Amino acid sequence: MMASRKSSSWANGAVGVLRKDLQLELRNKSVLGTLIVFVLNTMFLILVSAGRGDLEPRTEAALLWIVIFFTAALGLGRAFLSEKEQKTRLFLRIHTQPLMVYVGKLCYSFLTILCANVVSACIFLLLLGVEVTLPGLFILTLILGTLGLAGATTLLAAIIARTTRSGILLPVLMFPLLIPLLLAAVESTFYSFVGQSFAEGGWAASLGSLLTITSFSSVVIVASVLLFDYVWQD
Amino acid sequence: MRHKYKTVRLVIIIWMTLVLLGAFSFGGTWLNIPKVAMLEHTARNLYFHVPMWFTMMALTALSAVHAIQCLRTNSPVSDIRSRTAALIAVTFGILGLATGSVWAHYTWYEGTNIWWNFDPKQSMAAVQVLIYCAYFALRSALDDPRKRARIAAVYNLFAFATVPFLLYVLPRQLESLHPGAEGNPAFSDITDPIMRAVFYPAVLGFIGVGWLLYTQRVRLACALMTLRSIEEDNHF
């Protein structure tokens, strides 16, 4: 009885943090709108400079994920900086436990970056004329990759909110850590593009990559949960 | 205590001198390394290039251990130890990359213009160096020493948690020319006993040199810290 009440109040806290962030976001639509404009611009740059339809599938997959990584680096750094700017950090620290804040922010980051990624994937596939042979695999890779990105970046966003020069620091901190995720996501996306032309079939070949992405996401999320207290408290 | 430290330091210096003598001595029958086509005398780089990695790995683990210690006890000395181990690890990492790049250019890629090929071991070391560069960039962006110690320790451990994925993912994605990789003979099968007689002491010796550099820098940083606190006491 006690335990269930405790866990429900814990979830309430996390949902509360998420709802606060979503409401703020819906009220002025600053982050998501800017991110989508950024994605549009980057895609246009790629289209103009790399041409249409004559790219290798692996290059296409790599380009897509590099755009996604930069979008995440720009958008997710905001997660904790906004608390600093609106001076709500102390309020959150008094009224919630660190883990609630982390989970709430993780969900918020995941939703934000998922929206931006869906937009960028749609534009990318339409404008570059990429054919996706295995749409299910492509969507799964996108969702799992987004989870890994959000999981790794939420802790780093909390870290950079504590620094003085936060602007350029997030890409520097996150890119070397995310190289395993990038490699696995690119490989899996590549298989979803070329699909059945491989004798063994796209799904079987990309199983290893999908497992890598999943385990990477869980490891970074567990590590973040363990380490978040130290960043959040003074 | 001080005498013990000096003795260990002296042992390491003498040990490394012997290793260097062994590494460069040729002629006669003693330590006359076998000539392998393509490798020739560059095989002696084995005594330098490979121990660099061992030392870097050891210092990386040391840095993570002291980061945990720093979070648990909040002690400034743990922070100094963690930071110094990272610095020396980067130094050995860069040396290992440089020796490996030059070695590969004149053997594996002889006749081509390649200095850098995305070999998994090479990429992993480069990523490790990049992570520590980010670590020091992060430190430079934090002003308050206590906050810097904690946040840097968090990043250090977070990065350490992702390293196993580099070990697992990179070899699957990239081809390797290093011994022991897929299809290549293992190190112990292709290395002459006479070379191993120098190689294993060289590994120990370079880890010793890493330890020496590390302890010297830790002592210097601790002395500076004490000096600063004495100065502050005199001011007020």
HADDOCK unambig.tbl for C-alpha pairs under 7 A between the chains (distance, minus, plus):
assign (segid A and resid 159 and name CA) (segid B and resid 151 and name CA) 6.61 0.50 0.50
assign (segid A and resid 163 and name CA) (segid B and resid 141 and name CA) 5.54 0.50 0.50
assign (segid A and resid 163 and name CA) (segid B and resid 142 and name CA) 5.20 0.50 0.50
assign (segid A and resid 164 and name CA) (segid B and resid 141 and name CA) 5.59 0.50 0.50
assign (segid A and resid 164 and name CA) (segid B and resid 142 and name CA) 6.26 0.50 0.50
assign (segid A and resid 165 and name CA) (segid B and resid 141 and name CA) 5.84 0.50 0.50
assign (segid A and resid 172 and name CA) (segid B and resid 134 and name CA) 5.74 0.50 0.50
assign (segid A and resid 173 and name CA) (segid B and resid 134 and name CA) 5.32 0.50 0.50
assign (segid A and resid 176 and name CA) (segid B and resid 127 and name CA) 5.85 0.50 0.50
assign (segid A and resid 176 and name CA) (segid B and resid 130 and name CA) 6.28 0.50 0.50
assign (segid A and resid 176 and name CA) (segid B and resid 131 and name CA) 5.74 0.50 0.50
assign (segid A and resid 177 and name CA) (segid B and resid 159 and name CA) 6.20 0.50 0.50
assign (segid A and resid 177 and name CA) (segid B and resid 162 and name CA) 6.50 0.50 0.50
assign (segid A and resid 180 and name CA) (segid B and resid 165 and name CA) 6.07 0.50 0.50
assign (segid A and resid 180 and name CA) (segid B and resid 166 and name CA) 5.79 0.50 0.50
assign (segid A and resid 180 and name CA) (segid B and resid 169 and name CA) 6.09 0.50 0.50
assign (segid A and resid 223 and name CA) (segid B and resid 158 and name CA) 6.44 0.50 0.50
assign (segid A and resid 227 and name CA) (segid B and resid 154 and name CA) 6.21 0.50 0.50
assign (segid A and resid 230 and name CA) (segid B and resid 150 and name CA) 6.80 0.50 0.50
assign (segid A and resid 231 and name CA) (segid B and resid 151 and name CA) 6.07 0.50 0.50
